[in-house]
Amino acid sequence: MAKIPRIQEGLINSIVPEVFGPQKDPEWMNNMILRLGRENPILSAFIISANKKYGKEAAAVGLLVYKIIESQIHANEVRDLFET
C-alpha cells in the first residue's frame, strides 16, 4: 500500500506564495477544484461540500493540503530519478 509522503522542510514555503502571496492566481481555488474533479472526483465532491457547508477557508485548506502532498510526491519522484 502506498504511503502518504513525509513532507520535507521548505516545501510548504515554496507553495504558499503561489496560493496566498502577492503573485497569487485569483482563480487558484477554482482551477484546483476543476483539476481535482478530473483527477479525483470523490475528493473534489468532498471539497465542494466543505466549501458549501463551512466556507471557502475550509475548502482552501483541503486544497492546499492536497497540493502540498501532490508536490511532495513529485519532488520524491524527481529525487528518485537522480538517485538511480
C-alpha positions, 0 to 999 in steps of 0.5 A: 500500500502506498504511503502518504509522503513525509513532507520535507522542510521548505516545501510548504514555503515554496507553495504558499506564495503561489496560493496566498502571496502577492503573485497569487492566481485569483482563480487558484481555488477554482482551477484546483477544484476543476483539476481535482474533479478530473483527477479525483472526483470523490475528493473534489465532491468532498471539497465542494461540500466543505466549501458549501457547508463551512466556507471557502477557508475550509475548502482552501485548506483541503486544497492546499493540503492536497497540493502540498502532498501532490508536490511532495510526491513529485519532488520524491519522484524527481529525487528518485530519478537522480538517485538511480 
